[in-house]
């Protein structure tokens, strides 16, 4: 069984390309996951979006900007990458 970058095991539920030409993938983390319908999109414009199993979300524009929303908050954290390996919080 594959694991994600946090070491959590999952199985693939579905993947494909939607009518706009964007790739999507859904994963099943089991009944203990906060968000049992986790998925991600990789869009043709270079952006991507993750709805994570822990309830958090992450959106990256593909142009150095990103927003991360923790599971226990409605407030997004904005990041801007200024050619550093890790995004710097703005």
HTML snippet that shows the backbone in 3Dmol.js (N, CA, C, O; Angstrom):
<script src="https://3Dmol.org/build/3Dmol-min.js"></script>
<div id="view" style="width:600px;height:400px;position:relative"></div>
<script>
const pdb = `
ATOM      1  N   UNK A   1       0.848  -1.179   0.000  1.00  0.00           N
ATOM      2  CA  UNK A   1       0.000   0.000   0.000  1.00  0.00           C
ATOM      3  C   UNK A   1       0.899   1.250   0.000  1.00  0.00           C
ATOM      4  O   UNK A   1       1.837   1.334   0.793  1.00  0.00           O
ATOM      5  N   UNK A   2       0.623   2.198  -0.866  1.00  0.00           N
ATOM      6  CA  UNK A   2       1.455   3.420  -0.906  1.00  0.00           C
ATOM      7  C   UNK A   2       1.227   4.295   0.323  1.00  0.00           C
ATOM      8  O   UNK A   2       0.211   4.181   1.009  1.00  0.00           O
ATOM      9  N   UNK A   3       2.200   5.171   0.585  1.00  0.00           N
ATOM     10  CA  UNK A   3       2.074   6.139   1.670  1.00  0.00           C
ATOM     11  C   UNK A   3       2.306   7.539   1.120  1.00  0.00           C
ATOM     12  O   UNK A   3       3.001   7.719   0.120  1.00  0.00           O
ATOM     13  N   UNK A   4       1.718   8.526   1.785  1.00  0.00           N
ATOM     14  CA  UNK A   4       1.901   9.912   1.365  1.00  0.00           C
ATOM     15  C   UNK A   4       3.140  10.511   2.040  1.00  0.00           C
ATOM     16  O   UNK A   4       3.888   9.800   2.711  1.00  0.00           O
ATOM     17  N   UNK A   5       3.350  11.808   1.863  1.00  0.00           N
ATOM     18  CA  UNK A   5       4.548  12.446   2.402  1.00  0.00           C
ATOM     19  C   UNK A   5       4.542  12.550   3.929  1.00  0.00           C
ATOM     20  O   UNK A   5       5.550  12.931   4.524  1.00  0.00           O
ATOM     21  N   UNK A   6       3.429  12.220   4.561  1.00  0.00           N
ATOM     22  CA  UNK A   6       3.367  12.197   6.026  1.00  0.00           C
ATOM     23  C   UNK A   6       3.405  10.770   6.564  1.00  0.00           C
ATOM     24  O   UNK A   6       3.303  10.554   7.772  1.00  0.00           O
ATOM     25  N   UNK A   7       3.552   9.801   5.667  1.00  0.00           N
ATOM     26  CA  UNK A   7       3.635   8.408   6.078  1.00  0.00           C
ATOM     27  C   UNK A   7       2.306   7.704   6.231  1.00  0.00           C
ATOM     28  O   UNK A   7       2.266   6.557   6.676  1.00  0.00           O
ATOM     29  N   UNK A   8       1.215   8.364   5.872  1.00  0.00           N
ATOM     30  CA  UNK A   8      -0.117   7.765   5.993  1.00  0.00           C
ATOM     31  C   UNK A   8      -0.402   6.859   4.796  1.00  0.00           C
ATOM     32  O   UNK A   8      -0.153   7.237   3.651  1.00  0.00           O
ATOM     33  N   UNK A   9      -0.922   5.672   5.066  1.00  0.00           N
ATOM     34  CA  UNK A   9      -1.246   4.715   4.008  1.00  0.00           C
ATOM     35  C   UNK A   9      -2.575   5.062   3.349  1.00  0.00           C
ATOM     36  O   UNK A   9      -3.492   5.564   3.999  1.00  0.00           O
ATOM     37  N   UNK A  10      -2.665   4.791   2.067  1.00  0.00           N
ATOM     38  CA  UNK A  10      -3.898   5.048   1.331  1.00  0.00           C
ATOM     39  C   UNK A  10      -4.011   4.090   0.154  1.00  0.00           C
ATOM     40  O   UNK A  10      -3.045   3.422  -0.216  1.00  0.00           O
ATOM     41  N   UNK A  11      -5.199   4.033  -0.426  1.00  0.00           N
ATOM     42  CA  UNK A  11      -5.408   3.340  -1.690  1.00  0.00           C
ATOM     43  C   UNK A  11      -5.997   4.343  -2.676  1.00  0.00           C
ATOM     44  O   UNK A  11      -6.719   5.260  -2.285  1.00  0.00           O
ATOM     45  N   UNK A  12      -5.683   4.161  -3.952  1.00  0.00           N
ATOM     46  CA  UNK A  12      -6.250   5.027  -4.983  1.00  0.00           C
ATOM     47  C   UNK A  12      -7.712   4.673  -5.195  1.00  0.00           C
ATOM     48  O   UNK A  12      -8.063   3.498  -5.299  1.00  0.00           O
ATOM     49  N   UNK A  13      -8.555   5.679  -5.258  1.00  0.00           N
ATOM     50  CA  UNK A  13      -9.965   5.466  -5.552  1.00  0.00           C
ATOM     51  C   UNK A  13     -10.247   5.689  -7.029  1.00  0.00           C
ATOM     52  O   UNK A  13     -10.898   4.875  -7.684  1.00  0.00           O
ATOM     53  N   UNK A  14      -9.741   6.818  -7.546  1.00  0.00           N
ATOM     54  CA  UNK A  14     -10.067   7.189  -8.917  1.00  0.00           C
ATOM     55  C   UNK A  14      -9.061   8.219  -9.399  1.00  0.00           C
ATOM     56  O   UNK A  14      -8.496   8.968  -8.601  1.00  0.00           O
ATOM     57  N   UNK A  15      -8.841   8.255 -10.688  1.00  0.00           N
ATOM     58  CA  UNK A  15      -8.018   9.311 -11.273  1.00  0.00           C
ATOM     59  C   UNK A  15      -8.414   9.459 -12.732  1.00  0.00           C
ATOM     60  O   UNK A  15      -9.029   8.572 -13.322  1.00  0.00           O
ATOM     61  N   UNK A  16      -8.049  10.592 -13.295  1.00  0.00           N
ATOM     62  CA  UNK A  16      -8.386  10.829 -14.687  1.00  0.00           C
ATOM     63  C   UNK A  16      -8.183  12.276 -15.061  1.00  0.00           C
ATOM     64  O   UNK A  16      -7.451  13.011 -14.397  1.00  0.00           O
ATOM     65  N   UNK A  17      -8.836  12.674 -16.126  1.00  0.00           N
ATOM     66  CA  UNK A  17      -8.763  14.041 -16.630  1.00  0.00           C
ATOM     67  C   UNK A  17     -10.181  14.562 -16.795  1.00  0.00           C
ATOM     68  O   UNK A  17     -11.024  13.906 -17.408  1.00  0.00           O
ATOM     69  N   UNK A  18     -10.441  15.744 -16.244  1.00  0.00           N
ATOM     70  CA  UNK A  18     -11.790  16.294 -16.354  1.00  0.00           C
ATOM     71  C   UNK A  18     -11.987  16.988 -17.702  1.00  0.00           C
ATOM     72  O   UNK A  18     -11.087  16.990 -18.541  1.00  0.00           O
ATOM     73  N   UNK A  19     -13.156  17.572 -17.904  1.00  0.00           N
ATOM     74  CA  UNK A  19     -13.493  18.168 -19.201  1.00  0.00           C
ATOM     75  C   UNK A  19     -12.652  19.394 -19.530  1.00  0.00           C
ATOM     76  O   UNK A  19     -12.576  19.791 -20.693  1.00  0.00           O
ATOM     77  N   UNK A  20     -12.012  20.006 -18.517  1.00  0.00           N
ATOM     78  CA  UNK A  20     -11.124  21.153 -18.759  1.00  0.00           C
ATOM     79  C   UNK A  20      -9.687  20.716 -19.037  1.00  0.00           C
ATOM     80  O   UNK A  20      -8.811  21.554 -19.253  1.00  0.00           O
ATOM     81  N   UNK A  21      -9.447  19.410 -19.031  1.00  0.00           N
ATOM     82  CA  UNK A  21      -8.108  18.893 -19.298  1.00  0.00           C
ATOM     83  C   UNK A  21      -7.207  18.842 -18.084  1.00  0.00           C
ATOM     84  O   UNK A  21      -5.994  18.685 -18.219  1.00  0.00           O
ATOM     85  N   UNK A  22      -7.786  18.972 -16.891  1.00  0.00           N
ATOM     86  CA  UNK A  22      -7.013  18.947 -15.650  1.00  0.00           C
ATOM     87  C   UNK A  22      -7.005  17.543 -15.054  1.00  0.00           C
ATOM     88  O   UNK A  22      -8.028  16.859 -15.037  1.00  0.00           O
ATOM     89  N   UNK A  23      -5.841  17.123 -14.564  1.00  0.00           N
ATOM     90  CA  UNK A  23      -5.698  15.806 -13.945  1.00  0.00           C
ATOM     91  C   UNK A  23      -6.237  15.842 -12.518  1.00  0.00           C
ATOM     92  O   UNK A  23      -6.052  16.829 -11.807  1.00  0.00           O
ATOM     93  N   UNK A  24      -6.898  14.774 -12.103  1.00  0.00           N
ATOM     94  CA  UNK A  24      -7.347  14.655 -10.723  1.00  0.00           C
ATOM     95  C   UNK A  24      -7.070  13.250 -10.210  1.00  0.00           C
ATOM     96  O   UNK A  24      -6.945  12.302 -10.986  1.00  0.00           O
ATOM     97  N   UNK A  25      -6.980  13.134  -8.918  1.00  0.00           N
ATOM     98  CA  UNK A  25      -6.751  11.846  -8.278  1.00  0.00           C
ATOM     99  C   UNK A  25      -7.433  11.860  -6.919  1.00  0.00           C
ATOM    100  O   UNK A  25      -7.294  12.821  -6.162  1.00  0.00           O
ATOM    101  N   UNK A  26      -8.171  10.800  -6.606  1.00  0.00           N
ATOM    102  CA  UNK A  26      -8.799  10.685  -5.296  1.00  0.00           C
ATOM    103  C   UNK A  26      -8.174   9.514  -4.549  1.00  0.00           C
ATOM    104  O   UNK A  26      -7.798   8.506  -5.147  1.00  0.00           O
ATOM    105  N   UNK A  27      -8.069   9.665  -3.230  1.00  0.00           N
ATOM    106  CA  UNK A  27      -7.437   8.652  -2.387  1.00  0.00           C
ATOM    107  C   UNK A  27      -8.350   8.287  -1.225  1.00  0.00           C
ATOM    108  O   UNK A  27      -9.105   9.116  -0.719  1.00  0.00           O
ATOM    109  N   UNK A  28      -8.262   7.030  -0.816  1.00  0.00           N
ATOM    110  CA  UNK A  28      -9.016   6.544   0.336  1.00  0.00           C
ATOM    111  C   UNK A  28      -8.041   6.289   1.475  1.00  0.00           C
ATOM    112  O   UNK A  28      -7.182   5.412   1.380  1.00  0.00           O
ATOM    113  N   UNK A  29      -8.175   7.059   2.556  1.00  0.00           N
ATOM    114  CA  UNK A  29      -7.329   6.899   3.737  1.00  0.00           C
ATOM    115  C   UNK A  29      -8.015   6.089   4.836  1.00  0.00           C
ATOM    116  O   UNK A  29      -7.472   5.948   5.931  1.00  0.00           O
ATOM    117  N   UNK A  30      -9.179   5.568   4.556  1.00  0.00           N
ATOM    118  CA  UNK A  30      -9.885   4.756   5.538  1.00  0.00           C
ATOM    119  C   UNK A  30     -10.834   5.565   6.401  1.00  0.00           C
ATOM    120  O   UNK A  30     -10.878   6.794   6.336  1.00  0.00           O
ATOM    121  N   UNK A  31     -11.588   4.844   7.204  1.00  0.00           N
ATOM    122  CA  UNK A  31     -12.665   5.469   7.974  1.00  0.00           C
ATOM    123  C   UNK A  31     -12.171   6.365   9.108  1.00  0.00           C
ATOM    124  O   UNK A  31     -12.946   7.164   9.632  1.00  0.00           O
ATOM    125  N   UNK A  32     -10.911   6.252   9.496  1.00  0.00           N
ATOM    126  CA  UNK A  32     -10.383   7.099  10.574  1.00  0.00           C
ATOM    127  C   UNK A  32      -9.947   8.477  10.095  1.00  0.00           C
ATOM    128  O   UNK A  32      -9.665   9.348  10.918  1.00  0.00           O
ATOM    129  N   UNK A  33      -9.887   8.694   8.798  1.00  0.00           N
ATOM    130  CA  UNK A  33      -9.445   9.985   8.257  1.00  0.00           C
ATOM    131  C   UNK A  33     -10.495  11.060   8.511  1.00  0.00           C
ATOM    132  O   UNK A  33     -11.696  10.802   8.418  1.00  0.00           O
ATOM    133  N   UNK A  34     -10.035  12.260   8.829  1.00  0.00           N
ATOM    134  CA  UNK A  34     -10.941  13.396   9.023  1.00  0.00           C
ATOM    135  C   UNK A  34     -11.700  13.677   7.733  1.00  0.00           C
ATOM    136  O   UNK A  34     -12.919  13.851   7.747  1.00  0.00           O
ATOM    137  N   UNK A  35     -10.976  13.721   6.617  1.00  0.00           N
ATOM    138  CA  UNK A  35     -11.571  13.942   5.300  1.00  0.00           C
ATOM    139  C   UNK A  35     -11.447  12.646   4.509  1.00  0.00           C
ATOM    140  O   UNK A  35     -10.375  12.337   3.988  1.00  0.00           O
ATOM    141  N   UNK A  36     -12.509  11.905   4.417  1.00  0.00           N
ATOM    142  CA  UNK A  36     -12.468  10.626   3.714  1.00  0.00           C
ATOM    143  C   UNK A  36     -12.538  10.792   2.199  1.00  0.00           C
ATOM    144  O   UNK A  36     -12.368   9.819   1.464  1.00  0.00           O
ATOM    145  N   UNK A  37     -12.782  11.994   1.729  1.00  0.00           N
ATOM    146  CA  UNK A  37     -12.848  12.268   0.291  1.00  0.00           C
ATOM    147  C   UNK A  37     -11.682  13.150  -0.136  1.00  0.00           C
ATOM    148  O   UNK A  37     -11.893  14.184  -0.770  1.00  0.00           O
ATOM    149  N   UNK A  38     -10.474  12.764   0.195  1.00  0.00           N
ATOM    150  CA  UNK A  38      -9.311  13.574  -0.167  1.00  0.00           C
ATOM    151  C   UNK A  38      -9.032  13.436  -1.666  1.00  0.00           C
ATOM    152  O   UNK A  38      -9.272  12.387  -2.263  1.00  0.00           O
ATOM    153  N   UNK A  39      -8.524  14.509  -2.252  1.00  0.00           N
ATOM    154  CA  UNK A  39      -8.239  14.515  -3.684  1.00  0.00           C
ATOM    155  C   UNK A  39      -7.227  15.602  -4.000  1.00  0.00           C
ATOM    156  O   UNK A  39      -6.938  16.471  -3.178  1.00  0.00           O
ATOM    157  N   UNK A  40      -6.702  15.530  -5.202  1.00  0.00           N
ATOM    158  CA  UNK A  40      -5.888  16.643  -5.688  1.00  0.00           C
ATOM    159  C   UNK A  40      -6.143  16.853  -7.174  1.00  0.00           C
ATOM    160  O   UNK A  40      -6.517  15.934  -7.901  1.00  0.00           O
ATOM    161  N   UNK A  41      -5.930  18.087  -7.596  1.00  0.00           N
ATOM    162  CA  UNK A  41      -6.006  18.480  -8.998  1.00  0.00           C
ATOM    163  C   UNK A  41      -4.664  19.038  -9.420  1.00  0.00           C
ATOM    164  O   UNK A  41      -4.044  19.804  -8.682  1.00  0.00           O
ATOM    165  N   UNK A  42      -4.214  18.660 -10.598  1.00  0.00           N
ATOM    166  CA  UNK A  42      -3.068  19.287 -11.253  1.00  0.00           C
ATOM    167  C   UNK A  42      -3.611  19.919 -12.522  1.00  0.00           C
ATOM    168  O   UNK A  42      -4.045  19.215 -13.435  1.00  0.00           O
ATOM    169  N   UNK A  43      -3.590  21.230 -12.583  1.00  0.00           N
ATOM    170  CA  UNK A  43      -4.251  21.955 -13.657  1.00  0.00           C
ATOM    171  C   UNK A  43      -3.312  22.302 -14.804  1.00  0.00           C
ATOM    172  O   UNK A  43      -2.098  22.389 -14.624  1.00  0.00           O
ATOM    173  N   UNK A  44      -3.884  22.498 -15.972  1.00  0.00           N
ATOM    174  CA  UNK A  44      -3.095  22.796 -17.166  1.00  0.00           C
ATOM    175  C   UNK A  44      -2.324  24.102 -17.056  1.00  0.00           C
ATOM    176  O   UNK A  44      -1.306  24.273 -17.727  1.00  0.00           O
ATOM    177  N   UNK A  45      -2.788  25.018 -16.229  1.00  0.00           N
ATOM    178  CA  UNK A  45      -2.091  26.300 -16.084  1.00  0.00           C
ATOM    179  C   UNK A  45      -0.905  26.217 -15.120  1.00  0.00           C
ATOM    180  O   UNK A  45      -0.259  27.229 -14.845  1.00  0.00           O
ATOM    181  N   UNK A  46      -0.615  25.017 -14.606  1.00  0.00           N
ATOM    182  CA  UNK A  46       0.506  24.824 -13.690  1.00  0.00           C
ATOM    183  C   UNK A  46       0.120  24.885 -12.225  1.00  0.00           C
ATOM    184  O   UNK A  46       0.946  24.602 -11.356  1.00  0.00           O
ATOM    185  N   UNK A  47      -1.118  25.248 -11.936  1.00  0.00           N
ATOM    186  CA  UNK A  47      -1.565  25.306 -10.547  1.00  0.00           C
ATOM    187  C   UNK A  47      -1.980  23.908 -10.076  1.00  0.00           C
ATOM    188  O   UNK A  47      -2.239  23.012 -10.880  1.00  0.00           O
ATOM    189  N   UNK A  48      -2.035  23.754  -8.767  1.00  0.00           N
ATOM    190  CA  UNK A  48      -2.525  22.497  -8.218  1.00  0.00           C
ATOM    191  C   UNK A  48      -3.191  22.732  -6.871  1.00  0.00           C
ATOM    192  O   UNK A  48      -2.892  23.699  -6.170  1.00  0.00           O
ATOM    193  N   UNK A  49      -4.098  21.830  -6.524  1.00  0.00           N
ATOM    194  CA  UNK A  49      -4.918  21.956  -5.324  1.00  0.00           C
ATOM    195  C   UNK A  49      -4.997  20.606  -4.626  1.00  0.00           C
ATOM    196  O   UNK A  49      -5.219  19.579  -5.268  1.00  0.00           O
ATOM    197  N   UNK A  50      -4.814  20.612  -3.317  1.00  0.00           N
ATOM    198  CA  UNK A  50      -4.945  19.405  -2.512  1.00  0.00           C
ATOM    199  C   UNK A  50      -6.003  19.607  -1.436  1.00  0.00           C
ATOM    200  O   UNK A  50      -5.978  20.599  -0.707  1.00  0.00           O
ATOM    201  N   UNK A  51      -6.920  18.670  -1.342  1.00  0.00           N
ATOM    202  CA  UNK A  51      -7.830  18.561  -0.215  1.00  0.00           C
ATOM    203  C   UNK A  51      -7.352  17.335   0.558  1.00  0.00           C
ATOM    204  O   UNK A  51      -7.577  16.204   0.128  1.00  0.00           O
ATOM    205  N   UNK A  52      -6.700  17.553   1.688  1.00  0.00           N
ATOM    206  CA  UNK A  52      -5.957  16.507   2.382  1.00  0.00           C
ATOM    207  C   UNK A  52      -6.809  15.690   3.344  1.00  0.00           C
ATOM    208  O   UNK A  52      -7.878  16.121   3.776  1.00  0.00           O
ATOM    209  N   UNK A  53      -6.312  14.503   3.666  1.00  0.00           N
ATOM    210  CA  UNK A  53      -7.045  13.591   4.544  1.00  0.00           C
ATOM    211  C   UNK A  53      -7.195  14.131   5.960  1.00  0.00           C
ATOM    212  O   UNK A  53      -8.107  13.718   6.677  1.00  0.00           O
ATOM    213  N   UNK A  54      -6.319  15.047   6.381  1.00  0.00           N
ATOM    214  CA  UNK A  54      -6.422  15.621   7.728  1.00  0.00           C
ATOM    215  C   UNK A  54      -7.374  16.816   7.783  1.00  0.00           C
ATOM    216  O   UNK A  54      -7.535  17.427   8.839  1.00  0.00           O
ATOM    217  N   UNK A  55      -8.001  17.153   6.662  1.00  0.00           N
ATOM    218  CA  UNK A  55      -8.948  18.258   6.603  1.00  0.00           C
ATOM    219  C   UNK A  55      -8.348  19.576   6.146  1.00  0.00           C
ATOM    220  O   UNK A  55      -9.078  20.547   5.950  1.00  0.00           O
ATOM    221  N   UNK A  56      -7.043  19.629   5.974  1.00  0.00           N
ATOM    222  CA  UNK A  56      -6.390  20.850   5.492  1.00  0.00           C
ATOM    223  C   UNK A  56      -6.482  20.936   3.969  1.00  0.00           C
ATOM    224  O   UNK A  56      -6.751  19.942   3.295  1.00  0.00           O
ATOM    225  N   UNK A  57      -6.256  22.132   3.440  1.00  0.00           N
ATOM    226  CA  UNK A  57      -6.215  22.324   1.989  1.00  0.00           C
ATOM    227  C   UNK A  57      -4.963  23.095   1.612  1.00  0.00           C
ATOM    228  O   UNK A  57      -4.414  23.854   2.411  1.00  0.00           O
ATOM    229  N   UNK A  58      -4.521  22.886   0.377  1.00  0.00           N
ATOM    230  CA  UNK A  58      -3.330  23.572  -0.127  1.00  0.00           C
ATOM    231  C   UNK A  58      -3.563  23.913  -1.591  1.00  0.00           C
ATOM    232  O   UNK A  58      -3.935  23.050  -2.387  1.00  0.00           O
ATOM    233  N   UNK A  59      -3.344  25.169  -1.938  1.00  0.00           N
ATOM    234  CA  UNK A  59      -3.458  25.602  -3.331  1.00  0.00           C
ATOM    235  C   UNK A  59      -2.182  26.322  -3.726  1.00  0.00           C
ATOM    236  O   UNK A  59      -1.722  27.217  -3.017  1.00  0.00           O
ATOM    237  N   UNK A  60      -1.615  25.935  -4.848  1.00  0.00           N
ATOM    238  CA  UNK A  60      -0.409  26.557  -5.381  1.00  0.00           C
ATOM    239  C   UNK A  60      -0.721  27.044  -6.786  1.00  0.00           C
ATOM    240  O   UNK A  60      -1.234  26.286  -7.609  1.00  0.00           O
ATOM    241  N   UNK A  61      -0.410  28.314  -7.065  1.00  0.00           N
ATOM    242  CA  UNK A  61      -0.716  28.897  -8.369  1.00  0.00           C
ATOM    243  C   UNK A  61       0.207  28.393  -9.467  1.00  0.00           C
ATOM    244  O   UNK A  61      -0.103  28.531 -10.650  1.00  0.00           O
ATOM    245  N   UNK A  62       1.344  27.808  -9.086  1.00  0.00           N
ATOM    246  CA  UNK A  62       2.348  27.422 -10.069  1.00  0.00           C
ATOM    247  C   UNK A  62       3.257  28.571 -10.436  1.00  0.00           C
ATOM    248  O   UNK A  62       4.191  28.405 -11.220  1.00  0.00           O
ATOM    249  N   UNK A  63       2.988  29.748  -9.867  1.00  0.00           N
ATOM    250  CA  UNK A  63       3.783  30.949 -10.135  1.00  0.00           C
ATOM    251  C   UNK A  63       4.419  31.505  -8.864  1.00  0.00           C
ATOM    252  O   UNK A  63       4.708  32.698  -8.780  1.00  0.00           O
ATOM    253  N   UNK A  64       4.635  30.645  -7.883  1.00  0.00           N
ATOM    254  CA  UNK A  64       5.308  31.072  -6.665  1.00  0.00           C
ATOM    255  C   UNK A  64       4.407  31.485  -5.527  1.00  0.00           C
ATOM    256  O   UNK A  64       4.902  31.852  -4.461  1.00  0.00           O
ATOM    257  N   UNK A  65       3.100  31.439  -5.714  1.00  0.00           N
ATOM    258  CA  UNK A  65       2.173  31.788  -4.644  1.00  0.00           C
ATOM    259  C   UNK A  65       1.430  30.540  -4.184  1.00  0.00           C
ATOM    260  O   UNK A  65       1.105  29.664  -4.985  1.00  0.00           O
ATOM    261  N   UNK A  66       1.166  30.475  -2.881  1.00  0.00           N
ATOM    262  CA  UNK A  66       0.452  29.322  -2.342  1.00  0.00           C
ATOM    263  C   UNK A  66      -0.359  29.730  -1.129  1.00  0.00           C
ATOM    264  O   UNK A  66      -0.023  30.683  -0.426  1.00  0.00           O
ATOM    265  N   UNK A  67      -1.430  28.994  -0.897  1.00  0.00           N
ATOM    266  CA  UNK A  67      -2.281  29.181   0.273  1.00  0.00           C
ATOM    267  C   UNK A  67      -2.462  27.830   0.943  1.00  0.00           C
ATOM    268  O   UNK A  67      -2.788  26.836   0.293  1.00  0.00           O
ATOM    269  N   UNK A  68      -2.245  27.808   2.249  1.00  0.00           N
ATOM    270  CA  UNK A  68      -2.452  26.600   3.044  1.00  0.00           C
ATOM    271  C   UNK A  68      -3.466  26.926   4.135  1.00  0.00           C
ATOM    272  O   UNK A  68      -3.307  27.905   4.863  1.00  0.00           O
ATOM    273  N   UNK A  69      -4.499  26.110   4.245  1.00  0.00           N
ATOM    274  CA  UNK A  69      -5.501  26.286   5.293  1.00  0.00           C
ATOM    275  C   UNK A  69      -5.486  25.057   6.191  1.00  0.00           C
ATOM    276  O   UNK A  69      -5.836  23.964   5.745  1.00  0.00           O
ATOM    277  N   UNK A  70      -5.084  25.221   7.454  1.00  0.00           N
ATOM    278  CA  UNK A  70      -5.086  24.085   8.381  1.00  0.00           C
ATOM    279  C   UNK A  70      -6.494  23.550   8.602  1.00  0.00           C
ATOM    280  O   UNK A  70      -7.483  24.250   8.380  1.00  0.00           O
ATOM    281  N   UNK A  71      -6.566  22.316   9.038  1.00  0.00           N
ATOM    282  CA  UNK A  71      -7.860  21.668   9.244  1.00  0.00           C
ATOM    283  C   UNK A  71      -8.700  22.368  10.293  1.00  0.00           C
ATOM    284  O   UNK A  71      -9.926  22.394  10.184  1.00  0.00           O
ATOM    285  N   UNK A  72      -8.071  22.932  11.301  1.00  0.00           N
ATOM    286  CA  UNK A  72      -8.812  23.518  12.412  1.00  0.00           C
ATOM    287  C   UNK A  72      -8.995  25.027  12.279  1.00  0.00           C
ATOM    288  O   UNK A  72      -9.188  25.723  13.276  1.00  0.00           O
ATOM    289  N   UNK A  73      -8.935  25.534  11.044  1.00  0.00           N
ATOM    290  CA  UNK A  73      -9.009  26.980  10.852  1.00  0.00           C
ATOM    291  C   UNK A  73      -9.672  27.306   9.524  1.00  0.00           C
ATOM    292  O   UNK A  73      -9.631  26.512   8.583  1.00  0.00           O
ATOM    293  N   UNK A  74     -10.276  28.471   9.459  1.00  0.00           N
ATOM    294  CA  UNK A  74     -10.780  28.992   8.191  1.00  0.00           C
ATOM    295  C   UNK A  74      -9.841  30.040   7.625  1.00  0.00           C
ATOM    296  O   UNK A  74     -10.094  30.597   6.557  1.00  0.00           O
ATOM    297  N   UNK A  75      -8.753  30.311   8.344  1.00  0.00           N
ATOM    298  CA  UNK A  75      -7.784  31.319   7.917  1.00  0.00           C
ATOM    299  C   UNK A  75      -6.677  30.675   7.099  1.00  0.00           C
ATOM    300  O   UNK A  75      -6.003  29.758   7.569  1.00  0.00           O
ATOM    301  N   UNK A  76      -6.491  31.153   5.883  1.00  0.00           N
ATOM    302  CA  UNK A  76      -5.431  30.639   5.022  1.00  0.00           C
ATOM    303  C   UNK A  76      -4.117  31.337   5.326  1.00  0.00           C
ATOM    304  O   UNK A  76      -4.086  32.523   5.655  1.00  0.00           O
ATOM    305  N   UNK A  77      -3.045  30.591   5.213  1.00  0.00           N
ATOM    306  CA  UNK A  77      -1.703  31.144   5.301  1.00  0.00           C
ATOM    307  C   UNK A  77      -1.198  31.357   3.887  1.00  0.00           C
ATOM    308  O   UNK A  77      -1.207  30.431   3.075  1.00  0.00           O
ATOM    309  N   UNK A  78      -0.761  32.558   3.590  1.00  0.00           N
ATOM    310  CA  UNK A  78      -0.277  32.907   2.258  1.00  0.00           C
ATOM    311  C   UNK A  78       1.240  32.801   2.220  1.00  0.00           C
ATOM    312  O   UNK A  78       1.931  33.263   3.128  1.00  0.00           O
ATOM    313  N   UNK A  79       1.747  32.186   1.158  1.00  0.00           N
ATOM    314  CA  UNK A  79       3.186  32.030   0.980  1.00  0.00           C
ATOM    315  C   UNK A  79       3.580  32.553  -0.389  1.00  0.00           C
ATOM    316  O   UNK A  79       2.841  32.413  -1.364  1.00  0.00           O
ATOM    317  N   UNK A  80       4.746  33.153  -0.445  1.00  0.00           N
ATOM    318  CA  UNK A  80       5.297  33.592  -1.725  1.00  0.00           C
ATOM    319  C   UNK A  80       6.734  33.119  -1.809  1.00  0.00           C
ATOM    320  O   UNK A  80       7.545  33.414  -0.931  1.00  0.00           O
ATOM    321  N   UNK A  81       7.045  32.394  -2.850  1.00  0.00           N
ATOM    322  CA  UNK A  81       8.377  31.836  -3.023  1.00  0.00           C
ATOM    323  C   UNK A  81       9.241  32.825  -3.790  1.00  0.00           C
ATOM    324  O   UNK A  81       8.969  33.128  -4.951  1.00  0.00           O
ATOM    325  N   UNK A  82      10.259  33.314  -3.152  1.00  0.00           N
ATOM    326  CA  UNK A  82      11.172  34.272  -3.786  1.00  0.00           C
ATOM    327  C   UNK A  82      12.463  33.569  -4.161  1.00  0.00           C
ATOM    328  O   UNK A  82      13.544  33.983  -3.740  1.00  0.00           O
ATOM    329  N   UNK A  83      12.360  32.526  -4.938  1.00  0.00           N
ATOM    330  CA  UNK A  83      13.465  31.702  -5.437  1.00  0.00           C
ATOM    331  C   UNK A  83      14.192  30.961  -4.326  1.00  0.00           C
ATOM    332  O   UNK A  83      15.350  30.580  -4.497  1.00  0.00           O
ATOM    333  N   UNK A  84      13.539  30.751  -3.195  1.00  0.00           N
ATOM    334  CA  UNK A  84      14.086  29.923  -2.131  1.00  0.00           C
ATOM    335  C   UNK A  84      13.523  28.521  -2.278  1.00  0.00           C
ATOM    336  O   UNK A  84      12.492  28.323  -2.921  1.00  0.00           O
ATOM    337  N   UNK A  85      14.194  27.554  -1.686  1.00  0.00           N
ATOM    338  CA  UNK A  85      13.687  26.188  -1.752  1.00  0.00           C
ATOM    339  C   UNK A  85      12.365  26.056  -1.008  1.00  0.00           C
ATOM    340  O   UNK A  85      11.431  25.428  -1.505  1.00  0.00           O
ATOM    341  N   UNK A  86      12.284  26.643   0.178  1.00  0.00           N
ATOM    342  CA  UNK A  86      11.053  26.623   0.959  1.00  0.00           C
ATOM    343  C   UNK A  86      10.340  27.956   0.781  1.00  0.00           C
ATOM    344  O   UNK A  86      10.991  29.001   0.755  1.00  0.00           O
ATOM    345  N   UNK A  87       9.009  27.940   0.658  1.00  0.00           N
ATOM    346  CA  UNK A  87       8.302  29.218   0.518  1.00  0.00           C
ATOM    347  C   UNK A  87       8.445  30.061   1.773  1.00  0.00           C
ATOM    348  O   UNK A  87       8.470  29.539   2.887  1.00  0.00           O
ATOM    349  N   UNK A  88       8.537  31.349   1.583  1.00  0.00           N
ATOM    350  CA  UNK A  88       8.625  32.253   2.729  1.00  0.00           C
ATOM    351  C   UNK A  88       7.236  32.784   3.040  1.00  0.00           C
ATOM    352  O   UNK A  88       6.494  33.167   2.135  1.00  0.00           O
ATOM    353  N   UNK A  89       6.888  32.809   4.308  1.00  0.00           N
ATOM    354  CA  UNK A  89       5.563  33.273   4.712  1.00  0.00           C
ATOM    355  C   UNK A  89       5.523  34.784   4.607  1.00  0.00           C
ATOM    356  O   UNK A  89       6.419  35.466   5.105  1.00  0.00           O
ATOM    357  N   UNK A  90       4.503  35.308   3.972  1.00  0.00           N
ATOM    358  CA  UNK A  90       4.383  36.752   3.757  1.00  0.00           C
ATOM    359  C   UNK A  90       3.319  37.332   4.648  1.00  0.00           C
ATOM    360  O   UNK A  90       3.072  38.537   4.611  1.00  0.00           O
TER     361      UNK A  90
END
`;
const viewer = $3Dmol.createViewer("view");
viewer.addModel(pdb, "pdb");
viewer.setStyle({}, {cartoon: {color: "spectrum"}});
viewer.zoomTo();
viewer.render();
</script>
